[in-house]
Amino acid sequence: MVELRARSLAVVLCAADASSLDALVPPGHGARTLRTAPDEAMFVAAPDVATNIAREVADRIAALDHDAITLDVSDGWVAWSLAGDDVSHAFSYLSRLDPPGEGAFAQGDVAHVAAKVIGEPNALTILVPAYWREYVRERALHDARAREVRG
């Protein structure tokens, strides 16, 4: 059995020179760093630490790249978690991406939407732009209905 659950996450975006992002010391507070492009990184964490993460990243990147931009973009993203013993199989009905292992992430097409997928123990967290919230939920439940996904 696989369960689909909404997750509340903070998402902080940092756009900067690639070499500056390479040298950036990542924030604490349990934030996951997703290097989404050579000149872009996303930091994903619990919602209650978004302000701290944005401040830490902004302070640190300013010393490396004075043109860098750091923004809390949490309102622009939504997260769905697929959790259970057969999560990789259920995910295969939503995407051709190889599901990332624990601690890794992938980006690409999930339910025909550009997404970020974070590997966790017995789970995958799918991040999509917020306006795709219900569409991705419906696709996940519909495409995996026969595969015992419940939401």
N, CA, C and O of each residue as an XYZ file, in Angstrom:
604
protein
N       0.846     -1.182      0.000
C       0.000      0.000      0.000
C       0.886      1.238      0.000
O       1.879      1.307      0.724
N       0.513      2.206     -0.817
C       1.217      3.485     -0.908
C       0.215      4.591     -0.584
O      -0.929      4.563     -1.037
N       0.657      5.544      0.192
C      -0.216      6.639      0.596
C       0.281      7.952     -0.003
O       1.482      8.219     -0.027
N      -0.652      8.765     -0.483
C      -0.358     10.087     -1.007
C      -0.782     11.105      0.043
O      -1.943     11.136      0.450
N       0.164     11.945      0.484
C      -0.130     12.945      1.512
C       0.433     14.296      1.095
O       1.512     14.381      0.508
N      -0.311     15.346      1.405
C       0.205     16.700      1.213
C       1.256     16.956      2.285
O       1.104     16.527      3.428
N       2.314     17.650      1.913
C       3.369     18.028      2.868
C       3.521     19.526      2.869
O       3.387     20.178      1.833
N       3.797     20.059      4.013
C       4.052     21.479      4.140
C       5.560     21.666      4.224
O       6.198     21.176      5.155
N       6.129     22.371      3.255
C       7.569     22.577      3.203
C       7.897     24.035      2.900
O       7.140     24.733      2.226
N       9.035     24.475      3.410
C       9.582     25.774      3.038
C      10.507     25.554      1.851
O      11.238     24.565      1.797
N      10.469     26.476      0.907
C      11.361     26.421     -0.256
C      12.010     27.797     -0.394
O      11.332     28.808     -0.579
N      13.335     27.808     -0.300
C      14.108     29.044     -0.454
C      14.958     28.880     -1.705
O      15.654     27.878     -1.865
N      14.899     29.859     -2.581
C      15.630     29.836     -3.844
C      16.813     30.796     -3.762
O      16.697     31.903     -3.235
N      17.936     30.359     -4.285
C      19.113     31.226     -4.392
C      19.637     31.155     -5.822
O      19.993     30.084     -6.313
N      19.677     32.298     -6.476
C      20.240     32.398     -7.820
C      21.533     33.199     -7.704
O      21.546     34.326     -7.209
N      22.619     32.589     -8.173
C      23.936     33.227     -8.049
C      24.885     32.621     -9.068
O      24.557     31.641     -9.738
N      26.055     33.214     -9.175
C      27.102     32.673    -10.019
C      27.390     31.224     -9.594
O      27.408     30.912     -8.404
N      27.614     30.350    -10.575
C      27.830     28.928    -10.289
C      28.977     28.694     -9.313
O      28.859     27.861     -8.414
N      30.069     29.405     -9.472
C      31.205     29.200     -8.573
C      30.876     29.643     -7.150
O      31.393     29.074     -6.188
N      30.026     30.648     -7.010
C      29.602     31.088     -5.682
C      28.725     30.044     -5.019
O      28.862     29.776     -3.825
N      27.828     29.458     -5.786
C      26.989     28.390     -5.224
C      27.827     27.169     -4.870
O      27.540     26.473     -3.896
N      28.872     26.909     -5.670
C      29.776     25.799     -5.344
C      30.440     26.011     -3.986
O      30.651     25.052     -3.243
N      30.768     27.250     -3.660
C      31.482     27.568     -2.424
C      30.556     27.843     -1.239
O      31.023     27.950     -0.105
N      29.265     27.956     -1.483
C      28.313     28.305     -0.431
C      28.239     27.217      0.642
O      28.075     26.036      0.336
N      28.361     27.632      1.886
C      28.148     26.711      3.017
C      26.641     26.606      3.193
O      25.980     27.619      3.420
N      26.080     25.397      3.094
C      24.623     25.260      3.175
C      24.099     25.633      4.560
O      24.818     25.524      5.553
N      22.857     26.069      4.619
C      22.277     26.437      5.913
C      22.035     25.196      6.768
O      22.029     24.068      6.275
N      21.840     25.434      8.038
C      21.481     24.349      8.955
C      19.977     24.155      8.964
O      19.322     24.287      7.930
N      19.439     23.848     10.108
C      17.998     23.716     10.322
C      17.386     22.548      9.560
O      16.182     22.545      9.303
N      18.190     21.561      9.197
C      17.662     20.395      8.497
C      17.308     20.647      7.049
O      16.563     19.864      6.459
N      17.814     21.713      6.457
C      17.491     22.041      5.065
C      18.184     21.086      4.109
O      19.352     20.743      4.290
N      17.452     20.664      3.092
C      18.011     19.872      1.992
C      18.380     20.833      0.879
O      17.593     21.710      0.523
N      19.569     20.672      0.332
C      20.011     21.513     -0.774
C      19.780     20.775     -2.080
O      20.257     19.654     -2.260
N      19.047     21.404     -2.993
C      18.799     20.852     -4.321
C      19.458     21.789     -5.331
O      19.000     22.915     -5.527
N      20.499     21.340     -5.953
C      21.171     22.156     -6.984
C      20.407     21.914     -8.278
O      20.638     20.920     -8.967
N      19.504     22.819     -8.601
C      18.580     22.631     -9.705
C      19.112     23.117    -11.054
O      18.582     22.755    -12.104
N      20.162     23.937    -11.017
C      20.824     24.430    -12.231
C      22.200     24.927    -11.810
O      22.441     25.127    -10.620
N      23.108     25.130    -12.762
C      24.436     25.617    -12.375
C      24.383     26.916    -11.562
O      25.210     27.129    -10.676
N      23.415     27.780    -11.864
C      23.327     29.066    -11.176
C      22.122     29.169    -10.239
O      21.671     30.271     -9.926
N      21.601     28.022     -9.793
C      20.412     28.033     -8.941
C      20.444     26.880     -7.948
O      20.795     25.752     -8.293
N      20.072     27.184     -6.710
C      19.919     26.155     -5.683
C      18.615     26.414     -4.938
O      18.216     27.558     -4.720
N      17.965     25.323     -4.556
C      16.761     25.407     -3.732
C      17.087     24.737     -2.401
O      17.777     23.719     -2.353
N      16.577     25.328     -1.324
C      16.758     24.776      0.002
C      15.374     24.435      0.534
O      14.509     25.306      0.629
N      15.166     23.177      0.878
C      13.857     22.674      1.276
C      13.936     22.219      2.729
O      14.843     21.480      3.113
N      12.968     22.672      3.536
C      12.986     22.338      4.964
C      11.589     22.497      5.548
O      10.627     22.777      4.833
N      11.499     22.315      6.844
C      10.236     22.522      7.559
C       9.837     23.999      7.459
O      10.701     24.876      7.449
N       8.536     24.272      7.386
C       8.073     25.651      7.202
C       8.498     26.623      8.302
O       8.700     27.806      8.028
N       8.635     26.154      9.519
C       8.938     27.057     10.627
C      10.365     27.610     10.597
O      10.689     28.498     11.386
N      11.216     27.111      9.715
C      12.598     27.611      9.640
C      12.878     28.370      8.341
O      14.032     28.687      8.052
N      11.858     28.660      7.570
C      12.045     29.338      6.275
C      12.771     30.669      6.426
O      13.691     30.958      5.661
N      12.380     31.472      7.388
C      13.008     32.779      7.576
C      14.479     32.634      7.927
O      15.319     33.373      7.415
N      14.793     31.679      8.802
C      16.191     31.452      9.186
C      17.030     30.986      8.002
O      18.162     31.435      7.824
N      16.480     30.093      7.200
C      17.219     29.591      6.037
C      17.463     30.718      5.039
O      18.579     30.888      4.549
N      16.421     31.482      4.740
C      16.570     32.585      3.785
C      17.615     33.585      4.277
O      18.424     34.067      3.484
N      17.611     33.901      5.556
C      18.586     34.838      6.112
C      19.999     34.284      6.029
O      20.917     34.986      5.605
N      20.181     33.027      6.432
C      21.516     32.421      6.382
C      22.067     32.371      4.965
O      23.220     32.728      4.725
N      21.237     31.926      4.029
C      21.694     31.827      2.639
C      22.009     33.212      2.091
O      23.042     33.403      1.449
N      21.124     34.190      2.340
C      21.352     35.544      1.837
C      22.643     36.128      2.404
O      23.423     36.733      1.668
N      22.874     35.953      3.697
C      24.096     36.481      4.316
C      25.345     35.818      3.737
O      26.329     36.495      3.440
N      25.306     34.513      3.578
C      26.482     33.777      3.113
C      26.776     34.013      1.638
O      27.935     34.164      1.249
N      25.730     34.046      0.814
C      25.968     34.198     -0.621
C      26.403     35.629     -0.950
O      27.124     35.844     -1.924
N      25.971     36.606     -0.149
C      26.360     38.008     -0.388
C      27.870     38.194     -0.317
O      28.427     39.048     -1.007
N      28.532     37.395      0.519
C      29.987     37.492      0.629
C      30.689     36.907     -0.595
O      31.864     37.189     -0.833
N      29.972     36.096     -1.370
C      30.559     35.427     -2.531
C      30.144     36.051     -3.859
O      30.910     36.043     -4.823
N      28.927     36.593     -3.902
C      28.374     37.144     -5.151
C      27.422     38.274     -4.783
O      26.313     38.022     -4.314
N      27.845     39.512     -4.992
C      27.012     40.653     -4.585
C      25.759     40.817     -5.458
O      24.869     41.591     -5.106
N      25.675     40.110     -6.578
C      24.493     40.168     -7.440
C      23.505     39.026     -7.175
O      22.481     38.929     -7.851
N      23.799     38.174     -6.213
C      22.948     37.012     -5.937
C      21.577     37.436     -5.407
O      21.413     38.508     -4.824
N      20.609     36.564     -5.631
C      19.243     36.799     -5.155
C      18.823     35.593     -4.325
O      19.011     34.447     -4.734
N      18.255     35.864     -3.158
C      17.718     34.809     -2.300
C      16.280     35.171     -1.964
O      16.005     36.276     -1.497
N      15.366     34.240     -2.203
C      13.941     34.489     -1.976
C      13.282     33.288     -1.304
O      13.602     32.141     -1.616
N      12.366     33.557     -0.385
C      11.506     32.512      0.145
C      10.361     32.365     -0.853
O       9.504     33.241     -0.964
N      10.357     31.248     -1.575
C       9.345     31.014     -2.616
C       8.375     29.902     -2.207
O       7.764     29.256     -3.058
N       8.243     29.692     -0.917
C       7.410     28.602     -0.402
C       5.984     28.638     -0.937
O       5.409     27.590     -1.231
N       5.408     29.830     -1.067
C       4.033     29.946     -1.550
C       3.880     29.496     -2.997
O       2.769     29.198     -3.436
N       4.965     29.445     -3.733
C       4.913     29.061     -5.134
C       5.062     27.572     -5.384
O       5.009     27.130     -6.531
N       5.249     26.786     -4.316
C       5.477     25.351     -4.458
C       4.532     24.563     -3.566
O       4.108     25.037     -2.512
N       4.213     23.374     -3.997
C       3.426     22.445     -3.198
C       4.151     21.102     -3.205
O       4.804     20.741     -4.184
N       4.027     20.376     -2.112
C       4.709     19.088     -1.994
C       3.707     17.984     -1.709
O       2.806     18.132     -0.883
N       3.883     16.879     -2.408
C       3.116     15.658     -2.184
C       4.103     14.560     -1.821
O       5.180     14.462     -2.410
N       3.737     13.749     -0.863
C       4.585     12.634     -0.459
C       3.907     11.326     -0.838
O       2.750     11.092     -0.489
N       4.628     10.482     -1.549
C       4.202      9.107     -1.797
C       4.986      8.261     -0.804
O       6.217      8.258     -0.830
N       4.296      7.552      0.060
C       4.988      6.787      1.094
C       4.434      5.368      1.167
O       3.232      5.141      1.031
N       5.338      4.429      1.386
C       4.930      3.042      1.533
C       5.970      2.089      0.993
O       6.998      2.502      0.457
N       5.690      0.820      1.140
C       6.659     -0.202      0.756
C       6.891     -0.300     -0.746
O       7.979     -0.687     -1.172
N       5.891      0.040     -1.560
C       6.001     -0.125     -3.008
C       6.003      1.225     -3.723
O       5.445      1.358     -4.812
N       6.637      2.230     -3.099
C       6.595      3.583     -3.622
C       7.243      3.696     -5.007
O       6.746      4.443     -5.850
N       8.322      2.985     -5.256
C       8.987      3.064     -6.565
C       8.079      2.544     -7.673
O       8.034      3.115     -8.762
N       7.367      1.476     -7.398
C       6.450      0.919     -8.387
C       5.306      1.901     -8.671
O       4.971      2.145     -9.830
N       4.715      2.458     -7.622
C       3.629      3.424     -7.806
C       4.118      4.648     -8.578
O       3.410      5.162     -9.444
N       5.324      5.115     -8.266
C       5.893      6.283     -8.942
C       6.091      6.019    -10.431
O       5.985      6.939    -11.242
N       6.375      4.778    -10.793
C       6.612      4.448    -12.198
C       5.382      4.703    -13.068
O       5.513      4.840    -14.285
N       4.196      4.769    -12.474
C       2.985      5.080    -13.225
C       2.801      6.583    -13.426
O       1.948      7.010    -14.204
N       3.608      7.387    -12.717
C       3.526      8.840    -12.830
C       4.652      9.442    -13.647
O       4.512     10.535    -14.196
N       5.782      8.726    -13.731
C       6.959      9.315    -14.339
C       7.894      8.254    -14.891
O       7.925      7.120    -14.413
N       8.658      8.644    -15.909
C       9.711      7.779    -16.438
C      11.036      8.003    -15.704
O      12.015      7.300    -15.956
N      11.064      8.980    -14.800
C      12.278      9.227    -14.021
C      12.603      8.023    -13.154
O      11.701      7.350    -12.655
N      13.872      7.753    -12.975
C      14.266      6.769    -11.971
C      14.026      7.411    -10.617
O      14.489      8.525    -10.375
N      13.313      6.734     -9.732
C      13.072      7.347     -8.423
C      14.393      7.532     -7.677
O      15.186      6.595     -7.585
N      14.631      8.720     -7.148
C      15.888      8.945     -6.435
C      15.931      8.161     -5.131
O      14.914      7.984     -4.460
N      17.108      7.704     -4.790
C      17.280      7.009     -3.529
C      17.255      7.979     -2.362
O      17.195      9.195     -2.544
N      17.300      7.431     -1.184
C      17.277      8.238      0.023
C      18.430      9.251      0.007
O      19.585      8.890     -0.216
N      18.097     10.510      0.245
C      19.096     11.567      0.273
C      19.405     12.184     -1.081
O      20.150     13.162     -1.152
N      18.853     11.638     -2.154
C      19.115     12.154     -3.502
C      17.865     12.877     -4.018
O      16.805     12.832     -3.393
N      18.011     13.542     -5.166
C      16.843     14.138     -5.800
C      17.001     14.070     -7.308
O      18.106     13.937     -7.834
N      15.869     14.166     -7.988
C      15.835     14.183     -9.445
C      14.848     15.269     -9.859
O      13.990     15.678     -9.077
N      14.982     15.722    -11.080
C      14.003     16.675    -11.598
C      13.634     16.287    -13.013
O      14.466     15.812    -13.785
N      12.369     16.498    -13.337
C      11.874     16.147    -14.658
C      10.365     16.014    -14.634
O       9.694     16.536    -13.744
N       9.844     15.313    -15.619
C       8.409     15.157    -15.827
C       7.790     14.168    -14.838
O       8.184     13.003    -14.778
N       6.832     14.643    -14.077
C       6.020     13.795    -13.197
C       4.568     14.166    -13.487
O       4.170     15.313    -13.280
N       3.785     13.218    -13.957
C       2.387     13.458    -14.326
C       2.278     14.601    -15.340
O       1.326     15.380    -15.311
N       3.264     14.691    -16.236
C       3.327     15.700    -17.293
C       3.533     17.114    -16.764
O       3.139     18.085    -17.409
N       4.148     17.230    -15.593
C       4.459     18.514    -14.975
C       5.937     18.501    -14.589
O       6.445     17.484    -14.117
N       6.631     19.625    -14.785
C       8.018     19.731    -14.347
C       8.055     19.697    -12.823
O       7.404     20.505    -12.161
N       8.822     18.757    -12.270
C       8.811     18.533    -10.824
C      10.216     18.270    -10.299
O      11.135     17.956    -11.056
N      10.355     18.403     -8.999
C      11.540     17.983     -8.254
C      11.088     16.814     -7.391
O      10.029     16.877     -6.767
N      11.879     15.752     -7.350
C      11.513     14.557     -6.583
C      12.640     14.269     -5.603
O      13.790     14.100     -6.007
N      12.316     14.212     -4.328
C      13.296     14.002     -3.265
C      13.110     12.601     -2.689
O      12.009     12.221     -2.290
N      14.203     11.840     -2.652
C      14.165     10.496     -2.094
C      14.279     10.528     -0.577
O      15.133     11.218     -0.021
N      13.409      9.776      0.083
C      13.394      9.674      1.539
C      13.214      8.204      1.905
O      12.906      7.394      1.031
N      13.398      7.840      3.168
C      13.194      6.437      3.547
C      11.753      5.991      3.247
O      10.808      6.550      3.803
N      11.586      5.009      2.391
C      10.275      4.469      1.997
C       9.306      5.539      1.497
O       8.092      5.398      1.652
N       9.838      6.612      0.896
C       8.962      7.689      0.427
C       9.653      8.501     -0.665
O      10.876      8.486     -0.804
N       8.839      9.200     -1.423
C       9.301     10.185     -2.398
C       8.485     11.452     -2.173
O       7.262     11.385     -2.056
N       9.140     12.590     -2.112
C       8.437     13.864     -2.011
C       8.512     14.520     -3.382
O       9.591     14.682     -3.952
N       7.350     14.892     -3.898
C       7.239     15.494     -5.222
C       6.904     16.976     -5.046
O       5.860     17.319     -4.492
N       7.786     17.843     -5.515
C       7.580     19.297     -5.470
C       7.172     19.772     -6.852
O       7.844     19.480     -7.842
N       6.065     20.509     -6.919
C       5.608     21.085     -8.183
C       5.154     22.519     -7.937
O       4.820     22.878     -6.808
N       5.139     23.340     -8.984
C       4.578     24.682     -8.812
C       3.162     24.596     -8.242
O       2.387     23.715     -8.615
N       2.837     25.508     -7.344
C       1.588     25.439     -6.579
C       0.335     25.368     -7.447
O      -0.648     24.741     -7.053
N       0.353     25.997     -8.614
C      -0.848     25.973     -9.447
C      -1.149     24.579    -10.004
O      -2.233     24.360    -10.545
N      -0.214     23.636     -9.884
C      -0.442     22.260    -10.316
C      -0.904     21.360     -9.171
O      -1.032     20.151     -9.365
N      -1.156     21.910     -7.995
C      -1.506     21.141     -6.796
C      -2.566     20.065     -7.059
O      -2.294     18.875     -6.906
N      -3.737     20.472     -7.443
C      -4.840     19.516     -7.589
C      -4.652     18.593     -8.788
O      -5.021     17.420     -8.738
N      -4.083     19.121     -9.858
C      -3.848     18.280    -11.028
C      -2.932     17.109    -10.678
O      -3.234     15.966    -11.021
N      -1.824     17.380    -10.002
C      -0.881     16.307     -9.643
C      -1.539     15.339     -8.675
O      -1.356     14.128     -8.794
N      -2.301     15.852     -7.719
C      -3.017     14.964     -6.784
C      -3.969     14.035     -7.542
O      -3.974     12.824     -7.321
N      -4.759     14.605     -8.422
C      -5.712     13.792     -9.188
C      -5.001     12.776    -10.071
O      -5.426     11.623    -10.153
N      -3.923     13.189    -10.732
C      -3.172     12.256    -11.580
C      -2.593     11.124    -10.737
O      -2.667      9.959    -11.126
N      -2.022     11.462     -9.595
C      -1.430     10.432     -8.737
C      -2.487      9.439     -8.284
O      -2.251      8.231     -8.307
N      -3.645      9.929     -7.874
C      -4.697      9.027     -7.419
C      -5.289      8.237     -8.581
O      -5.569      7.047     -8.434
N      -5.485      8.876     -9.727
C      -6.067      8.199    -10.881
C      -5.097      7.189    -11.485
O      -5.455      6.031    -11.701
N      -3.859      7.632    -11.760
C      -2.894      6.772    -12.431
C      -2.484      5.594    -11.566
O      -2.089      4.548    -12.080
N      -2.577      5.758    -10.271
C      -2.149      4.698     -9.382
C      -3.314      4.041     -8.656
O      -3.084      3.227     -7.760
N      -4.538      4.359     -9.004
C      -5.707      3.815     -8.314
C      -5.678      2.292     -8.277
O      -5.917      1.700     -7.225
N      -5.392      1.655     -9.395
C      -5.350      0.195     -9.441
C      -4.125     -0.359     -8.728
O      -4.024     -1.560     -8.480
N      -3.200      0.534     -8.404
C      -1.974      0.107     -7.723
C      -2.053      0.360     -6.227
O      -1.027      0.374     -5.546
N      -3.250      0.559     -5.711
C      -3.493      0.708     -4.285
C      -2.836      1.936     -3.679
O      -2.239      1.863     -2.605
N      -2.947      3.063     -4.367
C      -2.516      4.326     -3.779
C      -3.754      4.981     -3.192
O      -4.791      5.071     -3.850
N      -3.643      5.430     -1.977
C      -4.770      6.111     -1.353
C      -4.329      7.488     -0.893
O      -3.165      7.702     -0.555
N      -5.264      8.408     -0.883
C      -4.916      9.777     -0.513
C      -5.853     10.362      0.484
O      -5.683     11.512      0.890
